[in-house]
Amino acid sequence: MKKLLALSFVAWLVAACSTFNLPLQTPSLTLESVQPDSSAGLMPGLLLGLRVDNPNQRALKLSGLEYRIALEGFNVISGMASELPVIPAQGDALVMIQARLGLIEGAQLLSTLLA
């Protein structure tokens, strides 16, 4: 009876410890593709494919993403995304996001590079 009680306690303790929220490790991003976005309308745009690698023991549900790509201090590409896939535990997923080109910042960057 004591062994059964001790075994039950150990099983309960293991189950309780598995529910603790462990700190999350930072996922990594890899730029996989860049395509022109024909649905961008008047503003030039790109469709970026980002591979998100999740090193964590649990899936990541992304609620939003805001990003900027700066070259020489000029924000040449920026955007936001809200409809993102769940990244599986210890897995990866391809996230497609729309990006907008900053025309003024791009022109400023170009003039700086040519100067």
N, C-alpha and C positions, 0 to 999 in steps of 0.2 A: 504494500500500500504506500509506503514511504517513497519507493522508487517511482511509482506511478504519479504521486504528487510532485516529486522533484522533476520528473520528465514533463509533466503538464506545465509547471512553472517555467522551465527552460523554453518550452515551445511558446508560451505566452510572451516571455521576455524577447525572444527572437522576433516574433510578430510585431510587438510594440516598437522595437528598435527600427524595424524596416519602414515604419511610417514617419520617422523623423525626416525633416527637410534638410538634406545635405546641401552644402553650398554648391552652386552651379559653376561649372567650368565655362570659360568663354568659348563660344563657337567660333569657327574660322570661316572666312569668306574667300571664295576664289572667283574671279571674273572669268566666265566661260565663253560668253558670246556677246557681240555688239552688232546690232542690226539697225538699219534705218527704220523709223516708225512712221509708216504712211498714214496712220490714223491720227497723227499729232495736229493736223490742221495747219494754221498759219505759222505757228512756232515750230522751228525744226526740233525734231526729237529723235531719241534712240530707244531701242528695246534692249535692255541689258539682261543677260542671263547670269545669275549668281548662284554658285554652288555653296550651300550652307552645310557644314559638317558639324554635327552635334556629338561631342565626346561624353555627354552626360548619360546617367543611367535611366533618365526619364525623358519623355518626349517634350519638345519645346513648342508651345503654342504662341506664335508671334502675333501681337495685337497691332503692330504698326512698325513702319520703318521710315526714317527720314535720313536723307543722305546728301552729301555735297562732295564733288570732286574738284579739288583746287590744284591749279598749276601755277607756279610762281606767285602764289598769293591771290590769284583770281579764281572765283567760283565759276567755272565754265560749265559744269553740269550739276543739276540739282533736281530733287523731287521727293515725293512722299508716296508710300504705298500702304494700303490697309487690308487688302484681301490677300493674305499670305497663307501658305500651306503649313500644316503641322510638321515639324522636323522630327523624325522618329528617334527614339533613344538609340544612342551609339550608331547613328546612321546619317544619311545626308538627303538633301532634296534640292532640286533646281527651282529657283525662284526667279520668275520673269517680272521685271519692273520697267515702267516707262520713265524715261529721263528727259528733261528739257535742257536744251542748250541755251546758255546765257549769251545772247548776241553781243551785248555791250561789253561784258566781261571778256568774251572771246576776242573781240576787236582790240580791247586794251592789251590783252596778252600778246596778240599778234604784233601790235606796234612795239611792245616792250622787247619781244624777241628779235624784231628786225632792226631795232635801234643799235 
